[in-house]
Amino acid sequence: MRLSHGFIPTLKETPAEAQITSHRLMLRAGLVRQTSAGIYAWLPLGLRVLRNIERIVREEQDRSGAQEILMPTIQPAELWRESGRYDGYGKEMLRITDRHDRDMLYGPTNEEMVTDLFRQSIRSYRELPQILYHIQWKFRDEVRPRFGVMRGREFLMKDAYSFDLDHAGAVVSYRKMMLAYMRTFQRMGLKAIPMEADTGPIGGDLSHEFIILAPTGESQVYYDAAFEEIDYLANDAGGFSHDQPDDLARFFQMMTTHYAATDEKHDVARWDQLSADRKREGRGIEVGHIFYFGTKYTKAMGATVAGPDGKPVHPEMGSYGIGVSRLVGAVIEASHDDAGIIWPDSVAPFKAAILNLKTGDAACDALCERLYASLGGNALYDDRPDRAGAKFADADLMGHPWQLIVGPRGAAAGKVELKRRATGERVEVTPEEALGRIG
């Protein structure tokens, strides 16, 4: 993308309504614009980040064996009346009446709808287990939406749902999802810790929330240093496999044995048993939540399969959510400095920004065009006739992992200056060396 023609409306001043770092930087870097309270339009730069996060989430869900579907945003109220949640969910649910006076709702979650799809299609225990997921926009009518995409009314969410014959199978599915989540967050360059949690309005009796460590986080967290030492990305042969229940049990024991808690569930007595060198404290942001709730919905909605003895059985369920759009804000909260965003390579909108410090100079223009062609769609080319200082400021603000800085002196010598955004390190190299380092 050429910045001279890009739809990236950056701001020099911080908007008054932005209360936290991610909100300020998302507005200033031109990622989003608010259209109404708690609802945002995603502009090209922000949408690229959102899609990168969505891609990683999808790849790890697929790797776990989950199958992708796509459920509608508008749901019939009858399904929620079957489960008993329609009247009790609260004002966060946006209720709608269509032209035929049928009660509808804009889905805040999909337990009822996926249970209905399941009961229409699955008949025998031989077809279990099933894990279905989708990535879909949700709406919850928060009374006071705030903090930008961190607590909006409309948000993009990955929600998955597991169906198993019995409790033992449901626990295996739950552990699969926990492993998938830890791998997902690590691929985004984030430190995430699973912490025992309340189940909230969805219900259930086994639940963990995933907390991203960030200095500006909403919750105080306490955890064992062991969480910093586990490689969740180890390949299945050498690490944890989704297909091996023993591996999953070992992984789950590791996750739940080491101490981790938010301030609401902090057990001081257990914390004191940890040696001082293992204790870690910080702030955290919730970006995912997993639940096991048994037959809560399959019983209420009459979903059964024929068991091994031919008798009907209500399958055991779990649900697993990741806040995809919330993660954009969480990444920024965890990775920024005074100059702007510092994107991890895996989610950055572009791998590199090419800064032409003297547009119109034949050598600068030629070298920049060559770099731009080599990087294809992975580069943002700042070809504006602006002063160098403005280009440096915008590049730091937008946070691309690499900056290729091309000035007249270097271009004449066939050199570029390569800057790593995360460290500030700058080196003068040949274009080929720069491209090799960027990958």
Secondary structure as a PSIPRED ss2 file (coil, helix, strand):
# PSIPRED VFORMAT (PSIPRED V4.0)

   1 M C   1.000  0.000  0.000
   2 R E   0.000  0.000  1.000
   3 L H   0.000  1.000  0.000
   4 S H   0.000  1.000  0.000
   5 H H   0.000  1.000  0.000
   6 G C   1.000  0.000  0.000
   7 F C   1.000  0.000  0.000
   8 I C   1.000  0.000  0.000
   9 P C   1.000  0.000  0.000
  10 T C   1.000  0.000  0.000
  11 L C   1.000  0.000  0.000
  12 K C   1.000  0.000  0.000
  13 E C   1.000  0.000  0.000
  14 T C   1.000  0.000  0.000
  15 P C   1.000  0.000  0.000
  16 A C   1.000  0.000  0.000
  17 E C   1.000  0.000  0.000
  18 A C   1.000  0.000  0.000
  19 Q C   1.000  0.000  0.000
  20 I C   1.000  0.000  0.000
  21 T H   0.000  1.000  0.000
  22 S H   0.000  1.000  0.000
  23 H H   0.000  1.000  0.000
  24 R H   0.000  1.000  0.000
  25 L H   0.000  1.000  0.000
  26 M H   0.000  1.000  0.000
  27 L H   0.000  1.000  0.000
  28 R H   0.000  1.000  0.000
  29 A C   1.000  0.000  0.000
  30 G C   1.000  0.000  0.000
  31 L C   1.000  0.000  0.000
  32 V E   0.000  0.000  1.000
  33 R E   0.000  0.000  1.000
  34 Q E   0.000  0.000  1.000
  35 T E   0.000  0.000  1.000
  36 S E   0.000  0.000  1.000
  37 A C   1.000  0.000  0.000
  38 G C   1.000  0.000  0.000
  39 I E   0.000  0.000  1.000
  40 Y E   0.000  0.000  1.000
  41 A E   0.000  0.000  1.000
  42 W E   0.000  0.000  1.000
  43 L C   1.000  0.000  0.000
  44 P H   0.000  1.000  0.000
  45 L H   0.000  1.000  0.000
  46 G H   0.000  1.000  0.000
  47 L H   0.000  1.000  0.000
  48 R H   0.000  1.000  0.000
  49 V H   0.000  1.000  0.000
  50 L H   0.000  1.000  0.000
  51 R H   0.000  1.000  0.000
  52 N H   0.000  1.000  0.000
  53 I H   0.000  1.000  0.000
  54 E H   0.000  1.000  0.000
  55 R H   0.000  1.000  0.000
  56 I H   0.000  1.000  0.000
  57 V H   0.000  1.000  0.000
  58 R H   0.000  1.000  0.000
  59 E H   0.000  1.000  0.000
  60 E H   0.000  1.000  0.000
  61 Q H   0.000  1.000  0.000
  62 D H   0.000  1.000  0.000
  63 R H   0.000  1.000  0.000
  64 S H   0.000  1.000  0.000
  65 G C   1.000  0.000  0.000
  66 A C   1.000  0.000  0.000
  67 Q E   0.000  0.000  1.000
  68 E E   0.000  0.000  1.000
  69 I C   1.000  0.000  0.000
  70 L C   1.000  0.000  0.000
  71 M C   1.000  0.000  0.000
  72 P C   1.000  0.000  0.000
  73 T C   1.000  0.000  0.000
  74 I E   0.000  0.000  1.000
  75 Q E   0.000  0.000  1.000
  76 P E   0.000  0.000  1.000
  77 A H   0.000  1.000  0.000
  78 E H   0.000  1.000  0.000
  79 L H   0.000  1.000  0.000
  80 W H   0.000  1.000  0.000
  81 R H   0.000  1.000  0.000
  82 E H   0.000  1.000  0.000
  83 S H   0.000  1.000  0.000
  84 G C   1.000  0.000  0.000
  85 R C   1.000  0.000  0.000
  86 Y C   1.000  0.000  0.000
  87 D C   1.000  0.000  0.000
  88 G C   1.000  0.000  0.000
  89 Y C   1.000  0.000  0.000
  90 G C   1.000  0.000  0.000
  91 K C   1.000  0.000  0.000
  92 E C   1.000  0.000  0.000
  93 M C   1.000  0.000  0.000
  94 L E   0.000  0.000  1.000
  95 R E   0.000  0.000  1.000
  96 I E   0.000  0.000  1.000
  97 T E   0.000  0.000  1.000
  98 D C   1.000  0.000  0.000
  99 R C   1.000  0.000  0.000
 100 H C   1.000  0.000  0.000
 101 D C   1.000  0.000  0.000
 102 R C   1.000  0.000  0.000
 103 D E   0.000  0.000  1.000
 104 M E   0.000  0.000  1.000
 105 L E   0.000  0.000  1.000
 106 Y E   0.000  0.000  1.000
 107 G C   1.000  0.000  0.000
 108 P C   1.000  0.000  0.000
 109 T C   1.000  0.000  0.000
 110 N C   1.000  0.000  0.000
 111 E H   0.000  1.000  0.000
 112 E H   0.000  1.000  0.000
 113 M H   0.000  1.000  0.000
 114 V H   0.000  1.000  0.000
 115 T H   0.000  1.000  0.000
 116 D H   0.000  1.000  0.000
 117 L H   0.000  1.000  0.000
 118 F H   0.000  1.000  0.000
 119 R H   0.000  1.000  0.000
 120 Q H   0.000  1.000  0.000
 121 S H   0.000  1.000  0.000
 122 I C   1.000  0.000  0.000
 123 R C   1.000  0.000  0.000
 124 S E   0.000  0.000  1.000
 125 Y H   0.000  1.000  0.000
 126 R H   0.000  1.000  0.000
 127 E H   0.000  1.000  0.000
 128 L C   1.000  0.000  0.000
 129 P C   1.000  0.000  0.000
 130 Q E   0.000  0.000  1.000
 131 I E   0.000  0.000  1.000
 132 L E   0.000  0.000  1.000
 133 Y E   0.000  0.000  1.000
 134 H E   0.000  0.000  1.000
 135 I E   0.000  0.000  1.000
 136 Q E   0.000  0.000  1.000
 137 W E   0.000  0.000  1.000
 138 K E   0.000  0.000  1.000
 139 F E   0.000  0.000  1.000
 140 R C   1.000  0.000  0.000
 141 D C   1.000  0.000  0.000
 142 E C   1.000  0.000  0.000
 143 V C   1.000  0.000  0.000
 144 R C   1.000  0.000  0.000
 145 P C   1.000  0.000  0.000
 146 R E   0.000  0.000  1.000
 147 F C   1.000  0.000  0.000
 148 G H   0.000  1.000  0.000
 149 V H   0.000  1.000  0.000
 150 M H   0.000  1.000  0.000
 151 R E   0.000  0.000  1.000
 152 G C   1.000  0.000  0.000
 153 R C   1.000  0.000  0.000
 154 E E   0.000  0.000  1.000
 155 F E   0.000  0.000  1.000
 156 L E   0.000  0.000  1.000
 157 M E   0.000  0.000  1.000
 158 K E   0.000  0.000  1.000
 159 D E   0.000  0.000  1.000
 160 A E   0.000  0.000  1.000
 161 Y E   0.000  0.000  1.000
 162 S E   0.000  0.000  1.000
 163 F E   0.000  0.000  1.000
 164 D E   0.000  0.000  1.000
 165 L C   1.000  0.000  0.000
 166 D C   1.000  0.000  0.000
 167 H H   0.000  1.000  0.000
 168 A H   0.000  1.000  0.000
 169 G H   0.000  1.000  0.000
 170 A H   0.000  1.000  0.000
 171 V H   0.000  1.000  0.000
 172 V H   0.000  1.000  0.000
 173 S H   0.000  1.000  0.000
 174 Y H   0.000  1.000  0.000
 175 R H   0.000  1.000  0.000
 176 K H   0.000  1.000  0.000
 177 M H   0.000  1.000  0.000
 178 M H   0.000  1.000  0.000
 179 L H   0.000  1.000  0.000
 180 A H   0.000  1.000  0.000
 181 Y H   0.000  1.000  0.000
 182 M H   0.000  1.000  0.000
 183 R H   0.000  1.000  0.000
 184 T H   0.000  1.000  0.000
 185 F H   0.000  1.000  0.000
 186 Q H   0.000  1.000  0.000
 187 R H   0.000  1.000  0.000
 188 M C   1.000  0.000  0.000
 189 G C   1.000  0.000  0.000
 190 L C   1.000  0.000  0.000
 191 K C   1.000  0.000  0.000
 192 A E   0.000  0.000  1.000
 193 I E   0.000  0.000  1.000
 194 P E   0.000  0.000  1.000
 195 M E   0.000  0.000  1.000
 196 E E   0.000  0.000  1.000
 197 A C   1.000  0.000  0.000
 198 D C   1.000  0.000  0.000
 199 T C   1.000  0.000  0.000
 200 G H   0.000  1.000  0.000
 201 P H   0.000  1.000  0.000
 202 I H   0.000  1.000  0.000
 203 G C   1.000  0.000  0.000
 204 G C   1.000  0.000  0.000
 205 D C   1.000  0.000  0.000
 206 L E   0.000  0.000  1.000
 207 S E   0.000  0.000  1.000
 208 H E   0.000  0.000  1.000
 209 E E   0.000  0.000  1.000
 210 F E   0.000  0.000  1.000
 211 I E   0.000  0.000  1.000
 212 I E   0.000  0.000  1.000
 213 L E   0.000  0.000  1.000
 214 A C   1.000  0.000  0.000
 215 P C   1.000  0.000  0.000
 216 T C   1.000  0.000  0.000
 217 G C   1.000  0.000  0.000
 218 E C   1.000  0.000  0.000
 219 S E   0.000  0.000  1.000
 220 Q E   0.000  0.000  1.000
 221 V E   0.000  0.000  1.000
 222 Y E   0.000  0.000  1.000
 223 Y E   0.000  0.000  1.000
 224 D E   0.000  0.000  1.000
 225 A H   0.000  1.000  0.000
 226 A H   0.000  1.000  0.000
 227 F H   0.000  1.000  0.000
 228 E H   0.000  1.000  0.000
 229 E C   1.000  0.000  0.000
 230 I C   1.000  0.000  0.000
 231 D C   1.000  0.000  0.000
 232 Y C   1.000  0.000  0.000
 233 L C   1.000  0.000  0.000
 234 A C   1.000  0.000  0.000
 235 N C   1.000  0.000  0.000
 236 D C   1.000  0.000  0.000
 237 A C   1.000  0.000  0.000
 238 G C   1.000  0.000  0.000
 239 G C   1.000  0.000  0.000
 240 F C   1.000  0.000  0.000
 241 S C   1.000  0.000  0.000
 242 H C   1.000  0.000  0.000
 243 D C   1.000  0.000  0.000
 244 Q C   1.000  0.000  0.000
 245 P H   0.000  1.000  0.000
 246 D H   0.000  1.000  0.000
 247 D H   0.000  1.000  0.000
 248 L H   0.000  1.000  0.000
 249 A H   0.000  1.000  0.000
 250 R H   0.000  1.000  0.000
 251 F H   0.000  1.000  0.000
 252 F H   0.000  1.000  0.000
 253 Q H   0.000  1.000  0.000
 254 M H   0.000  1.000  0.000
 255 M H   0.000  1.000  0.000
 256 T H   0.000  1.000  0.000
 257 T H   0.000  1.000  0.000
 258 H C   1.000  0.000  0.000
 259 Y C   1.000  0.000  0.000
 260 A E   0.000  0.000  1.000
 261 A E   0.000  0.000  1.000
 262 T E   0.000  0.000  1.000
 263 D H   0.000  1.000  0.000
 264 E H   0.000  1.000  0.000
 265 K H   0.000  1.000  0.000
 266 H C   1.000  0.000  0.000
 267 D C   1.000  0.000  0.000
 268 V H   0.000  1.000  0.000
 269 A H   0.000  1.000  0.000
 270 R H   0.000  1.000  0.000
 271 W H   0.000  1.000  0.000
 272 D H   0.000  1.000  0.000
 273 Q C   1.000  0.000  0.000
 274 L C   1.000  0.000  0.000
 275 S C   1.000  0.000  0.000
 276 A H   0.000  1.000  0.000
 277 D H   0.000  1.000  0.000
 278 R H   0.000  1.000  0.000
 279 K E   0.000  0.000  1.000
 280 R E   0.000  0.000  1.000
 281 E E   0.000  0.000  1.000
 282 G E   0.000  0.000  1.000
 283 R E   0.000  0.000  1.000
 284 G E   0.000  0.000  1.000
 285 I E   0.000  0.000  1.000
 286 E E   0.000  0.000  1.000
 287 V E   0.000  0.000  1.000
 288 G E   0.000  0.000  1.000
 289 H E   0.000  0.000  1.000
 290 I E   0.000  0.000  1.000
 291 F E   0.000  0.000  1.000
 292 Y E   0.000  0.000  1.000
 293 F E   0.000  0.000  1.000
 294 G E   0.000  0.000  1.000
 295 T C   1.000  0.000  0.000
 296 K H   0.000  1.000  0.000
 297 Y H   0.000  1.000  0.000
 298 T H   0.000  1.000  0.000
 299 K H   0.000  1.000  0.000
 300 A H   0.000  1.000  0.000
 301 M C   1.000  0.000  0.000
 302 G C   1.000  0.000  0.000
 303 A C   1.000  0.000  0.000
 304 T C   1.000  0.000  0.000
 305 V E   0.000  0.000  1.000
 306 A E   0.000  0.000  1.000
 307 G C   1.000  0.000  0.000
 308 P C   1.000  0.000  0.000
 309 D C   1.000  0.000  0.000
 310 G C   1.000  0.000  0.000
 311 K C   1.000  0.000  0.000
 312 P E   0.000  0.000  1.000
 313 V E   0.000  0.000  1.000
 314 H C   1.000  0.000  0.000
 315 P C   1.000  0.000  0.000
 316 E E   0.000  0.000  1.000
 317 M E   0.000  0.000  1.000
 318 G E   0.000  0.000  1.000
 319 S E   0.000  0.000  1.000
 320 Y E   0.000  0.000  1.000
 321 G E   0.000  0.000  1.000
 322 I E   0.000  0.000  1.000
 323 G E   0.000  0.000  1.000
 324 V H   0.000  1.000  0.000
 325 S H   0.000  1.000  0.000
 326 R H   0.000  1.000  0.000
 327 L H   0.000  1.000  0.000
 328 V H   0.000  1.000  0.000
 329 G H   0.000  1.000  0.000
 330 A H   0.000  1.000  0.000
 331 V H   0.000  1.000  0.000
 332 I H   0.000  1.000  0.000
 333 E H   0.000  1.000  0.000
 334 A H   0.000  1.000  0.000
 335 S C   1.000  0.000  0.000
 336 H E   0.000  0.000  1.000
 337 D E   0.000  0.000  1.000
 338 D C   1.000  0.000  0.000
 339 A C   1.000  0.000  0.000
 340 G E   0.000  0.000  1.000
 341 I E   0.000  0.000  1.000
 342 I C   1.000  0.000  0.000
 343 W C   1.000  0.000  0.000
 344 P C   1.000  0.000  0.000
 345 D C   1.000  0.000  0.000
 346 S C   1.000  0.000  0.000
 347 V C   1.000  0.000  0.000
 348 A C   1.000  0.000  0.000
 349 P C   1.000  0.000  0.000
 350 F C   1.000  0.000  0.000
 351 K C   1.000  0.000  0.000
 352 A E   0.000  0.000  1.000
 353 A E   0.000  0.000  1.000
 354 I E   0.000  0.000  1.000
 355 L E   0.000  0.000  1.000
 356 N E   0.000  0.000  1.000
 357 L C   1.000  0.000  0.000
 358 K C   1.000  0.000  0.000
 359 T C   1.000  0.000  0.000
 360 G C   1.000  0.000  0.000
 361 D C   1.000  0.000  0.000
 362 A H   0.000  1.000  0.000
 363 A H   0.000  1.000  0.000
 364 C H   0.000  1.000  0.000
 365 D H   0.000  1.000  0.000
 366 A H   0.000  1.000  0.000
 367 L H   0.000  1.000  0.000
 368 C H   0.000  1.000  0.000
 369 E H   0.000  1.000  0.000
 370 R H   0.000  1.000  0.000
 371 L H   0.000  1.000  0.000
 372 Y H   0.000  1.000  0.000
 373 A H   0.000  1.000  0.000
 374 S H   0.000  1.000  0.000
 375 L H   0.000  1.000  0.000
 376 G H   0.000  1.000  0.000
 377 G H   0.000  1.000  0.000
 378 N H   0.000  1.000  0.000
 379 A E   0.000  0.000  1.000
 380 L E   0.000  0.000  1.000
 381 Y E   0.000  0.000  1.000
 382 D E   0.000  0.000  1.000
 383 D C   1.000  0.000  0.000
 384 R C   1.000  0.000  0.000
 385 P C   1.000  0.000  0.000
 386 D C   1.000  0.000  0.000
 387 R C   1.000  0.000  0.000
 388 A H   0.000  1.000  0.000
 389 G H   0.000  1.000  0.000
 390 A H   0.000  1.000  0.000
 391 K H   0.000  1.000  0.000
 392 F H   0.000  1.000  0.000
 393 A H   0.000  1.000  0.000
 394 D H   0.000  1.000  0.000
 395 A H   0.000  1.000  0.000
 396 D H   0.000  1.000  0.000
 397 L H   0.000  1.000  0.000
 398 M H   0.000  1.000  0.000
 399 G C   1.000  0.000  0.000
 400 H C   1.000  0.000  0.000
 401 P C   1.000  0.000  0.000
 402 W E   0.000  0.000  1.000
 403 Q E   0.000  0.000  1.000
 404 L E   0.000  0.000  1.000
 405 I E   0.000  0.000  1.000
 406 V E   0.000  0.000  1.000
 407 G C   1.000  0.000  0.000
 408 P H   0.000  1.000  0.000
 409 R H   0.000  1.000  0.000
 410 G H   0.000  1.000  0.000
 411 A H   0.000  1.000  0.000
 412 A H   0.000  1.000  0.000
 413 A C   1.000  0.000  0.000
 414 G C   1.000  0.000  0.000
 415 K C   1.000  0.000  0.000
 416 V E   0.000  0.000  1.000
 417 E E   0.000  0.000  1.000
 418 L E   0.000  0.000  1.000
 419 K E   0.000  0.000  1.000
 420 R E   0.000  0.000  1.000
 421 R C   1.000  0.000  0.000
 422 A C   1.000  0.000  0.000
 423 T C   1.000  0.000  0.000
 424 G C   1.000  0.000  0.000
 425 E C   1.000  0.000  0.000
 426 R E   0.000  0.000  1.000
 427 V E   0.000  0.000  1.000
 428 E E   0.000  0.000  1.000
 429 V E   0.000  0.000  1.000
 430 T C   1.000  0.000  0.000
 431 P H   0.000  1.000  0.000
 432 E H   0.000  1.000  0.000
 433 E H   0.000  1.000  0.000
 434 A H   0.000  1.000  0.000
 435 L H   0.000  1.000  0.000
 436 G H   0.000  1.000  0.000
 437 R H   0.000  1.000  0.000
 438 I H   0.000  1.000  0.000
 439 G C   1.000  0.000  0.000
